[in-house]
Amino acid sequence: MKTGTQIVECVPNFSEGRDMGIIHQITEEIKKYKGVKLLNVDPGEATNRTVVTFVGTPDEIVNAAFDAVKKAGELIDMRKHHGAHPRIGATDVLPLIPVSGITLEECAQLARDLAKRISDELQIPCYCYEAAAFKPERKNLAVCRRGEYEAIPEKLTNPDRQPDFGARPFDERIARTGCTVVGARDFLIAVNYNLNTTSTRRANAIAFDVREKGRPMREGGTLTGKILKDANGNPMMQPGTLKCTKAIGWYIDEYGIAQVSMNMTNLNVTPLHVAFDEVCRCAAARGIRVTGTEIVGLIPKKALIDAGKYFLEKQQRSTGIPEEDIVKIAIKSMGLDDLRPFNPREKVIEYLLEDADNAETPNKLIDLTVKGFAEETSRESPAPGGGTISAYMGALGAALGTMVANLSSHKRGWDDRWSEFSAWAEKGQAIMNELLHLVDEDTNAFNRIMAAFGLPKGTEEEKNVRNEAIQKATLYATEVPLRTMKVSFEAFDICQAMAETGNPASVSDAGVGALALRASILGACLNVKINAAQLKDRDTASQLVNEANKLAEKANEIEKEIHRIVESKIN
C-alpha cells in the first residue's frame, strides 16, 4: 500500500474454529475487496474460534467487515456453539485499529457507524467498546460480554445492559447470531503462556498474580478468607504486577496443558518480553515452568525486536546483528515455537505487508543472488548502473565495519566492552539497511526519467507537462546518489573506530570497508554530476554538485587516514 494512504487493520473473532469450510466462506467475503489484504487466519480448535486479520483503506475495510459479519451470521448457529473462549455472538468481537494516516478517534467513528449498520441491515444487536464506547464502563470488552451468549435474553430486557444498537426482545434471529461487540482500539497482542501443568486453578492463580486487575482481597490475607468489599459492596482488589494486561487461566484439551491467556493492550507500558519474564517468575514461585509462548493472530515487529535485543543484552551479546537474527533470538528465548513452528513471515504484521507489497512490485535487485546481481548489471540495459552499484558498495563497506564491531563485541577478554561495540554495530546495521534501500531506489529514479520521456508530446500542453516531468525526475535522480554519498560517509566513523580500537585480527576488514565506502562516495558523485548536467535550474544543479564535490574530497581524506591506521596496525 502506498505511503500516505489511510490504512486500518480489522481483527474480527468468529465463533468457529473447527469447520474450515465455514471459515473459508467468511474469509472469501473479505478477499473480494481489492483495497483489502487478508493477512492472517488463525483458527483454534479448543477455543472454537478464529481470529482473522486484514488491512486496507477505511471504506473498503468497513465494507469487507460488514460482509464477513453477514456471512458469519448465516453460517454459524450460536445455539450449537461450545468452546473454551468467552463469546457472545457468531462474530464475537470486531475491532478497528489505526495503522497509518488515521487516528484512533476516526476509527472509533467508523466502528460506531459500522455497528449501527450491522444492527439496521442484519438485525444483529451490537455493543460498542474501547474508543468507540458510548458508556465509560463499556470501554472494557469484558463488561460488554459479561454473561456471554447465555445471558443475552436477560440483557436485552435490562436497560442498563442492553446493546447500544438493535435492542429488542430475544427472538429466533438473535438466538442464532447472538450479539457483536464492535470497537476501535490500539494494537493489542493476544498471547498464551504454556505451563507444565494441567491445573486450571494454578494457571488462574498465576494470571491473577500478573494481570493489572489482580485478585480480590481476603480477610487475613489468606486464599480462603472472606472477600473484602468497599463501601459500595464491590470486591476490593489487590492489583497484579503487569500494567495494561488482562489474563485468565484455562486448560486446553488440544495441547493437554494449562495456559495463562493474556491480552496486552499497551506494549509501550508492558512489553512482551517483560510480561514473559514476569509470568515465568510467578509460575516458578508456584513450582511451575513456562514452557513456551503462543501468539494468537499477529504481532507487531517491534515487539519481537525489542524482545530479541532484551535477551541479547542479558547475554552481553551485540544487538547490532541482522534483524532476522534478532527475531530468531526472540522466538527461541520465549519459546514461540513450543506448540507449533513459528514463521515470522506469517505472524508479523510488517512482514506480511512487506510481502504483499513485494508481490505487487517483484524483481527487486536486493532480492537477487550475488551472481544474479552481477549478471543483471552486465546486461545491455542501462539500469542497474553506476549509481546502484555505488549504493551497494556503500552497503558492503558498512557491513564490513559492522562485522568487525560484532567480532570485537564477542572477543575473549573484552567482555566489559561488549556494549561499546554493540552500539557501533547497531549504527552500522542501520546505515547498511538504508544503503540497501538506495540500491533499488537509484534504479527506480532512472526508470522515472525513462517514464517521463515516454509521455506524449503531440500538443504544446503535452510538451510542457512532459518537460516538467522530465525535470522533476532528473532532479530526483540527482538527489538519490547524493543521498547515497551522505549515508555512506556516515559509515566512515565505524570503520575508523574499528581500525583504531576493534579486534586487531580484523583490522584489514575495517580497511577494506573504508575503501568500499570511498568507492561508493566517488561513484555516486559521478552520478550526481551527470544527472545535474541535465537540469535546467542551474543554481540548483550547481548547489548539488558543489555539495557532492565536498563530500568526495572529505571521503578521500578520511579513507587515507583509515588506511594509514590499518597499515600501522598490520605492521
N, C-alpha and C positions, 0 to 999 in steps of 0.2 A: 504494500500500500504506500502511496506517495507521501513524502514528508509534508506536514501541514494539514493533511486530511484529518477530519474528526474521526476518531476510532473509539468504539465502545466494545467492551467484552461482555458476553452474556453467558452465565453458568447455571442453566436450569438443572434441577434434580428431578428426575422422573421416577415414579414408584414402580419400576420394573427393572430387574437386574438379571433375569434368568432366561427370558424369551428373546433371543437375539433378532427374531423376525419382527417383533413389535418395536424393538429399539431401532432397527434399520428403517422401518417405515417412518418413525418420528424424525430421524436424522436426515432422511431424504427430503423432508419438507424444508429443512434448514438449507440444504445444499442447492435448492432451486434458485437461490438469490446470488447473482453474480458479484454483488458488493460484499458478500459474506464468505468468510473462510472457516470451515469446520476444522478445529484444531485437535480436539481430543474427545473420545468416547470411552468412559471408564465405568463398566458395569461391575456390580458386586453381587455375588450370589447370596451370601449370608444376609446382607442388608436388603436384598431385593430392590436395588436402587441403582440408577445410572446417572452419573454426573457427565454432562455434555458441555463442552466449551467451544464457543465460536466468537469471532470478532468481525467487525465490519463498520460501515458507516451507520450513523444513528437511525435513519429512516428504515434502512434495509434490515438492521438488527431487530428493530421493533416488529417489522412485518414477519420476519423469519421466526421470531419468538412466538408471535400470535399463532402462526400456522402450526408450530410444534405443539403448543398447548392444545390447540383444537384437535390435532391428530391423537395426542395422548388421551384426551377426554373421550375419544371414540373407541380407543383400543384397550384402555386399562380400566378394569372394574374394581374400584376400591373395596367393594364388599367381599372380595376374594383375596385381598392383599394381606400378606404377613411378611414381616422382615425385622431385622434387629435394630434398624434405624428409626427414630421418631419420624412420623409423616402425617400429613393432613389431607393430601389430595394426590390425584394422578400426576399432575405437575405440582410437586410439593412446594418448592421454593424457586423463585426466578429473579435473581439479582442482575442489575445492570451496573457495570464497573467502568469508570472512565480510564482510558488508556492514554490517549493523546488528543490535544486540541479541544477538549471538552471538560467542563467542570463537574464535580460531584452534584452540585445543585441542579445543573441542566439534566443530568442523568436521573435525578430524583423526579423532576417534572415528567420526563419520558416514562418513568416507571408508573407514576400515578395515572397518566393518560392511558398507558397500556392496561393497567388494572381495570380501569373503567370500561375500556373496550372489551376486555375478556368477559367482564360481567354482563355488559349490554348485549354483546353479539353471541356469546357462547353459553350464557346463563350459568357461569361458574363464579360463585362468590369469591371475592378477593380481599385479603388484608394487605396493607402497605407497611413495610418495616424499614429499619435503619434510616437513611437520609430521607426516604420518601414517607416516613410515618406521619400520620395526622395527629396521633396521640403520643406523648413522650414515652409512655411505658411500652409502646409498640415498636420502639426502636430495636428492642430485643426480640429476636426471632422466636426464642423460646416462649415468650408471652403470647405471641400470635398463635403458636402451635400447641399451646398448653391443652392437655387432654387428648391431643391427637385427633385422628379421624373419628374415633368413637364418641368424642364429646361434641361433635358438630350439631346434632339435633338440639341439645341444651343451649349451646352458644347462640344459635340462631334466634332463640326466644329471649335472650338476656340482652337488654340494651347496652350494657357495659362490655359485652363480649362479642357483639355482632360484627360481621365483616364491615370493612369500610365501603365496599361496593357489593350490591347484589343480595342484601339480607332479605330473606323470605322464609316461610315455613319449609321445613325439611320435606323434600319431595324425591321422586324417583331419579330425577336428573342429578341432584346433589348427592344422592346415595351412591351413584355410580362414579361421579368425578371427584367428590369431595370439594375442598376449597383450595385456593392457590395463594401463596404469600409472595407478593411482588415488591421489589425494593431496589434501592441503589446503595452501594457501599464501596469502600476502598477494597484493594486487593486482599483477599483472605486465603490463608493456607489451611486446608483440611489435612490433618496428619494423624496417623495412628502409631503408637509406640508398642511394639510387640514385647510381650512378657513371657518369661519361662515359668508360667503358672497357668492353671485353668480356673483360678478363683476370681469370679466377678467381684466379690466383696473386697478382695485385696486390690484389684485394679481400680475399683472405685475409691478406695482409701488413698491411693497414690494420686488419683485425679483430684480429689478434694484437697490434698496437700499442696498442689501446684496451681490450680485454677484460681483466677482472680477472685471469684465469688467465695471460694473457700468452703467451709463446712459450718453447720450450726454449732454454737457454743453450748456446752452442757454443764450442769451443776457439778462442782468439784473437779472440773477439767477431765472427767472420765469419758469413756466411749459409751457408757450405758446410763449416765446421769440424765436427769430431766433436761430437755431443751430449754434454754433461757430465751425469754421473749421481751421485746421492748414495750413501751407504753401503749403502742397501737396493736399489740398482740402478734407482731411479726417476729419470727425467729431472729435472734442476734447471731451474726455471722463472724467467724474467725477467718480473715482473708487468707488466701493462698499466696504463694511466693512469686507467681508469674503474672504481671500485669497484661491486660488485653488478651487473655486466653479464657476459653470455655472448655471444660473437659468432663467426660464421664468414663466409667469403666464398663466393659462388656466382654462377653465370651463369643468367639467366632467359630462356629462349627466347621466352616470351610478349612480353617487352619489348625483347629484343635488347641487354640491358645486364647488367653485373655489379652485384651489391649487397653491402653489408655487412649481414648479417642479425643482429639483436641482440635478446636478451631482457633487459629491465631489471627487476630483482627488488626494488629499493627506491628509489622516486623521491625519498624524503627524503635519501638519500645521494647519488645521482646523478640529478638532474632531467633531463627530456627535452632541454631547451634546452642544458644543459651537454654532454650526450652529442653532440648535433648539432654544436655548435661544435668539440668535440674531434675528431670524425670528419672534419669539414671541414679542421681543421688538419693532421691526419695524412695525409689524402688529398693536400692541397696540397703537403706535403713530398715526395710521390712523384709530383708532376706531374699529379695527378688532381683533378677537381672533383666535389663532391657536388651533383647537380642537383636533388635533391628527397628527400622522405621519404615512405615508405608505412607507414601504420598498419594492422597486421593485427588484426582484431577490434575491440574497443572500447578507449576511453581515458578515464580519469577527468578531469573538467572541470578540476581543479586543475592538471593537467599543462599544459593549454593556457593557462590564465590566468597561471600563473607564467611560461610562455614568452613570452606576449604582453607582459607587463609588463617582462620582462627586455629584450626588443628595443626597447620604447618608451624605457626608461631609457637604453639605449645611444645612442638618437637624441636624448636630453634632451627627451623629449616627456612630457606629462602622462599618468599612468596612471589618472586619475580620470575615465575615459570609460565609456560603457555596455559591459557585459560582451560583447555581440555584437561590438563594435568591437575589443575586446582579442583575442578569439578569431580574428577576421579577420586581425589583425596576426601572430598565431602561425602561422596557415595559410600566409600569404604568405612569412613570414620563413624557414620551414623547408621550403617547397615541398611541403606536404601534398597539393596538387592537381596535382603534377607528372605523374603517370601517369593519373589519372582525377579527376573532380570530388570534392571532399571536402565532405560535408554534415554539419556538426556535429550536427544533429538526428538523424542516423542513426549517428553514431560515438561520441558522448559519452554515457557511461552515465547520468549525472544527467539529461540532456535526454530520453533515452528513457524513463526512469522518470517524469519530469515529464509527458511527452506521454501516457503510459499512464494516469496519474492524471487528467489533464485530460479524457481520453476518458470516464472514469467520472463526472467532475463537470464537464460542459460549462457554457457560458454564464457564464464569469467576467466581471465588469464590466470589469476591466482589459484584457480582450481585445477590447472593443468599440472602434469608432472614436470620435473625439471627438463627432461628430454623433450616433452611436448612443447614447453615454453620456448626452448631454443629453436625447435623446428618451426613453430609458428612465426617467430621473429624472422627466420631466414627466408620465408616465402616472399613472393614478389609484391605483395600488398604493402602499402606504406605504414600500416599500423598492425601490430605494435612497433614503435620506432625508438629513437634515442631517448625521448622523454620517459617512456615507460621503463626502458632498461635502466635509466638513471635512478628512478624511484626504487627499482628492485635492488640495485647495487647499494642504495642507502639502507634498505631493509636488511640486507645481508651484513652491512657494516654495523648496524645497531645490534643485530643478532649476535655477532661475534663479541662485542663489548659485553652484552648481557650474559653470554656463555661464561666469560671469564669471571664475571661477578658471581654467578651461581657456583662455579668451581671454587672460588675463593670462600664463599659462604660455608661450604662444606669441607674445607681443608682441615685436616687433622691438626690440632693445636691452635686453631684460630676460632674456637667455639665462641669466645667472648666478642667476636666481631661479626657474627652471622647477620645481625640486624643492619649493620652498616652496609654490607654487600647486598643484602636483600633489597634495601632501598634503591641502590643503583640498578639492580636487576629489574625492579618494578618500573622504573623510569625507562629502561631500555625496551621492555615489552611494549609499553605504551607508544614509544616512538616507532618501533618496528611495525606495530599494527596500523598506525596512521600511514606509514610509507607503503604498506601493502595495499591499503585503500587507494593510494595515489597511483599505484601500478595500473589499475583499471581506469582510474579517473583521467589519466593522461590520454589513454586511447579513446575514452568517451569524449574528451574535449576535441580531439582531432575529428571524430565522427560527427560532432556538432557542426564543424566547419563544412564538411562534405555535404551534410544535410542542407545547410544554408545555401550552398552553391547550387543545390538541386531545386531550389524554389523557382516558380515560374517568373518569367521576365518579359511577358508579352506586352504589358502596358506600362506607362510611366509609374503608376501607383505600385504595380507589382515590382518594378525595378527598385523603387525606393524601399519597399518592405524587405526585399531580398538583400539590398546593400546594408541595411540596418542590421539584419540578422547575421550577415557575414561579419560585420564589425563586432557585434556582441560576442559571437562565437570565437572570434580571433582574440579578443580581449581575455576571454575565459581561458583559452588555450595558452595565453601568455602567463596568466596568473597561476595556473596549476604547476608548471615547472618551478616558478618562483617559490611556491609553497613547498615543493619538494626540497629546494635548496635550504629553506629555513628549518624545516623539520630535520633534515639530515645534519645540519650544523649543530643542532641540539645534542646529537649523539656523540660529538667530539668530547664533551665533558666526561662521558662514561669511559670511552677508550683511553683518554689521558689518565683518569683516576685509576683505571685498571693497570695501565702501564707503570704507574708510579707506585701503587700500593697493593695491587692484586697479586694473585698467585704467580710467583716468578716463573713457574714452569709453563705458564700460558701467556707470557708477555708477548710472544710473537703473534698470537691470535689478536691481541689488542692492536698491534701494529698493522696487521692485515685489515682489521676493522677500520682503522683510520684511513688507510689507502682507499678502501671501498667508499668511505664517506666522501673523501676528496674527489674521487671519480664521479660519484653521484652529483656532487655540487657543481663541478665543472661541466659535466654533461648536461645537466638541467639548465645551466647558464646559457649554453649554446641554443637550447630550445626557446628560452626567453627571448634571446636576440632575434632568432629567425622569425618568430611569430610577431614580435613587436614591430619588425620592419614592415608588416602589412597593415599596421594601424594608421588610420588617417589622423587620429588625435595624436599629434607628435609630442605634445607636452607629456601626456600620459605615457607614451612609448619611451620617452627619454627618462622619465622618472623610474619606470620599471627596470630599464636596462642599467641605469646607474646603481640601483639597489642590488641588482644581480652581480654587477662587477665588484662591488664592495664585498659581498659575501664570498665571491670566488677568491678574491685577494686574501681575505682572512682565512679561508679554508687552506690555501697554500701554506700560509704561515704556521697555522696550528698543526697541520699534518707533519710539517718539517720538525716541529718541536717534539711531537709524539714519536716520530721516527728516531730522533736523537736519543730520547729516553729509552726506547726499546733496544737500540744498538748498545747503549751503555750497560743495560741490564744483561743482555746476552753475552757481552764481552767481560 
